């Protein structure tokens, strides 16, 4: 449980670095609730930092739960380039 919480916090920090957006406490909680299991299942081998977890969950969007996919679309939009 603690590891999952750490991954979520790392994802939130990575996401803010990658997208230059700051997630609120409620957004981080939403991300944890909706994507924690998916991140643990799909991205457990990814080292947190520099947007790597955010990119992993985006890359595997088709494999995540519907709630996580919606949350990713809302909170971790793909950086436009």
C-alpha contacts under 8 A as a table, 3 or more apart, distances in Angstrom:
res1	aa1	res2	aa2	distance
1	X	4	X	5.14
1	X	5	X	6.32
2	X	5	X	5.05
2	X	6	X	6.17
3	X	6	X	5.03
3	X	7	X	6.19
4	X	7	X	5.07
4	X	8	X	6.27
4	X	36	X	6.33
4	X	37	X	7.80
4	X	40	X	6.63
5	X	8	X	5.11
5	X	9	X	6.25
5	X	32	X	7.16
5	X	36	X	7.66
6	X	9	X	5.15
6	X	10	X	6.06
7	X	10	X	4.97
7	X	11	X	5.99
7	X	36	X	7.86
7	X	39	X	7.75
7	X	40	X	7.78
7	X	48	X	7.28
8	X	11	X	4.91
8	X	12	X	6.14
8	X	28	X	7.56
8	X	31	X	7.22
8	X	32	X	5.59
8	X	36	X	6.41
8	X	39	X	7.96
9	X	12	X	5.04
9	X	13	X	6.19
9	X	28	X	7.33
10	X	13	X	5.07
10	X	14	X	5.94
10	X	48	X	5.77
10	X	49	X	6.73
10	X	53	X	7.75
11	X	14	X	4.92
11	X	15	X	5.84
11	X	48	X	6.78
11	X	49	X	7.59
11	X	51	X	7.28
11	X	53	X	5.45
11	X	54	X	5.82
12	X	15	X	5.01
12	X	16	X	6.24
12	X	23	X	6.86
12	X	28	X	6.35
12	X	31	X	7.99
12	X	54	X	7.87
13	X	16	X	5.20
13	X	17	X	6.39
13	X	49	X	7.47
13	X	51	X	7.90
14	X	17	X	5.10
14	X	18	X	6.05
14	X	48	X	7.06
14	X	49	X	5.18
14	X	50	X	5.40
14	X	51	X	4.11
14	X	52	X	6.86
14	X	53	X	6.83
14	X	54	X	6.44
15	X	18	X	5.01
15	X	19	X	5.86
15	X	20	X	7.67
15	X	21	X	7.38
15	X	51	X	5.44
15	X	53	X	7.88
15	X	54	X	5.54
15	X	76	X	6.40
16	X	19	X	5.38
16	X	20	X	5.07
16	X	21	X	4.74
16	X	22	X	5.27
16	X	23	X	6.88
16	X	51	X	7.88
17	X	20	X	5.34
17	X	21	X	7.32
17	X	50	X	6.43
17	X	51	X	6.32
18	X	50	X	6.59
18	X	51	X	4.95
18	X	54	X	7.87
18	X	79	X	7.40
19	X	76	X	7.29
19	X	77	X	7.43
19	X	78	X	7.52
19	X	79	X	5.79
23	X	26	X	7.96
23	X	27	X	5.65
23	X	28	X	6.19
23	X	75	X	7.62
24	X	27	X	5.05
24	X	28	X	6.24
25	X	28	X	5.16
25	X	29	X	6.24
26	X	29	X	5.00
26	X	30	X	6.12
27	X	30	X	4.94
27	X	31	X	6.11
27	X	75	X	7.38
28	X	31	X	5.01
28	X	32	X	6.15
29	X	32	X	5.02
29	X	33	X	6.08
30	X	33	X	5.13
30	X	34	X	5.95
30	X	71	X	7.48
31	X	34	X	5.30
31	X	35	X	5.49
31	X	36	X	7.06
31	X	68	X	7.42
31	X	71	X	6.48
31	X	72	X	7.78
31	X	75	X	7.94
32	X	35	X	5.51
32	X	36	X	4.80
33	X	36	X	6.01
34	X	37	X	7.75
34	X	65	X	7.99
34	X	67	X	5.61
34	X	68	X	4.81
34	X	71	X	6.95
35	X	38	X	5.13
35	X	39	X	5.98
35	X	64	X	7.77
35	X	65	X	7.69
35	X	67	X	7.56
35	X	68	X	4.75
35	X	71	X	7.75
36	X	39	X	5.26
36	X	40	X	6.18
37	X	40	X	5.09
37	X	41	X	6.04
38	X	41	X	5.04
38	X	42	X	5.75
38	X	43	X	7.67
38	X	57	X	7.92
38	X	64	X	5.76
38	X	65	X	7.09
38	X	68	X	7.53
39	X	42	X	5.29
39	X	43	X	5.04
39	X	44	X	6.58
39	X	53	X	7.82
39	X	57	X	6.57
40	X	43	X	5.78
40	X	44	X	4.98
41	X	44	X	6.18
42	X	56	X	7.93
42	X	57	X	7.48
42	X	60	X	7.41
43	X	46	X	5.41
43	X	53	X	6.80
43	X	56	X	6.20
43	X	57	X	6.99
46	X	52	X	6.87
46	X	53	X	6.41
46	X	56	X	7.63
47	X	52	X	6.91
47	X	53	X	7.29
48	X	51	X	7.36
48	X	52	X	6.00
48	X	53	X	5.77
49	X	52	X	5.82
49	X	53	X	7.18
51	X	54	X	5.23
51	X	55	X	6.05
52	X	55	X	5.10
52	X	56	X	6.07
53	X	56	X	4.92
53	X	57	X	6.23
54	X	57	X	5.38
54	X	58	X	6.22
54	X	76	X	7.00
55	X	58	X	4.99
55	X	59	X	5.94
56	X	59	X	5.04
56	X	60	X	6.18
57	X	60	X	5.14
57	X	61	X	5.84
57	X	64	X	7.82
57	X	72	X	7.79
58	X	61	X	4.97
58	X	72	X	7.09
58	X	76	X	8.00
58	X	78	X	7.74
60	X	63	X	5.51
60	X	64	X	6.75
61	X	64	X	5.37
61	X	69	X	6.02
62	X	69	X	7.77
64	X	68	X	6.10
64	X	69	X	6.09
65	X	68	X	5.20
65	X	69	X	6.17
66	X	69	X	5.05
66	X	70	X	6.23
67	X	70	X	5.26
67	X	71	X	6.24
68	X	71	X	4.96
68	X	72	X	5.99
69	X	72	X	5.11
69	X	73	X	6.18
70	X	73	X	5.16
70	X	74	X	6.28
71	X	74	X	5.09
71	X	75	X	5.81
71	X	76	X	7.60
72	X	75	X	5.28
72	X	76	X	4.91
72	X	77	X	6.78
73	X	76	X	5.89
73	X	77	X	5.46
74	X	77	X	6.36
